[in-house]
Amino acid sequence: MLTQIRFGTSGWRAVMAEEFTFANVRRAVGGIARYVAGQKPQGARVIVGRDPRFLGETFCAMAAEILEGHGITPVVVAEAAPTPAFAYAVAQERADGVINFTASHNPPQYNGIKFSTPDGCPALPEVTTKIETEIEAEDNAVATSASMSTGNGSARESLDVKQGYLKRLGEIVDLEVIRKANLRVCFDPMWGAARGYSDELLRGAGVKVATVHDYRDVLFGGHAPEPDDHLLEELREKMRATAAQIGIATDGDADRFGIVDEDGTFLQPNYVIALLFDYLVESRGWKNGVAKSVATTNLINAIAKARGVELYETPVGFKYIGELIMQDKIAIGGEESAGLSIRHHVPEKDGLLAGLMCCEMVAKRGKSLGEQLKALCNQVGSYHPQRENFRLTSEVKSKFTEKLRSDPHEFCGRKVSEVVRTDGLKLVFEDGSWVCYRLSGTEPVVRVYSEARSERGLEKLSGAAKQWIFE
């Protein structure tokens, strides 16, 4: 039986040699090719790129041949590159999409495919549904010579996405402010696609930068290339050795960020997004709007209210925020899972931009991130968010799935003041605290997001959130 290929919130991902096989990659790329050809029967061009994972070059070559076989010109990027660089390039090149071989922050045994549309947005559900339909239709059809044909490379183009993208970042970020502040920065690309990007841009502007993990390792040091607190100790060591005032990190394909303050404290992505939102209103005067996923901190709500800025709350998945960026409805949009982008930039998560903007913010304000966060919370109040994952037995999952369809008025002794179904089930309580449940589409796991106005309140809410799952 053939594997069902499903594009989730950020593409299709699977374990290599299990579901991510040459045969399944051919099926997935063939579905994308038929979709693109259906949108533009003549003269279509699709960018093909990758992160540094194992066999990335081989998958790109395979995809290029399949595209050629469908009459589409592949535009191949030879070197590993960040996902936001592809998002910028597809719009600049006026290409008809991007096939990016990456599993983002997933462990090294995974690979995946992200497909972006001509505007640089991650493909929306209406697009990925059509691609999945194309894959299934081909699976059910008798293979013909036309559908299985491959090209010979004669129509292939090549592209360097690096310089144009770095130039764009240099236009957005005030590098001169960073240089004049004599800011010392440490950068950790986590062996990933951002190697030679953020540090090169900063050094070119005269900023002191130290880098760790600046070489290709398809095993990413033996763990997931995720810029999370527990995986950034070597960045902290380098910061201590160089007396750096900020540490910036990116994940495997550089769409996510990790930020470390000068004292070694990891700053939650929730807080990074909130601080940058406040800073953009202050420094750029942008008050057109702000977007956050339903699972992201209400600190952003409080800033929006204080600043008189319209708030948009979206389902989880950056494609929804990307649409608002395309429409110029927001100054910044972000997700608690460490993704953000800003006005007049790509409608895709950009981990490099996030780190560089944090450098500018520290340099301009002359205060550490921790000091800035404390001052912000003194103005609008404190918010304590967290995310937890709980594995479910099939029996518990079945029972809990039914529970999620209910509209509870009471939750572990608390009165529910609002039920939100933007994505999953979010319960808001009278004191402004909330909990949100989202079932994973790929494993027997429920993701639980919760937020309270104090650490003690969060501890109690977290216990109640777990109890509600298993009671």
Disulfide bonds with the S-S distance in Angstrom:
none
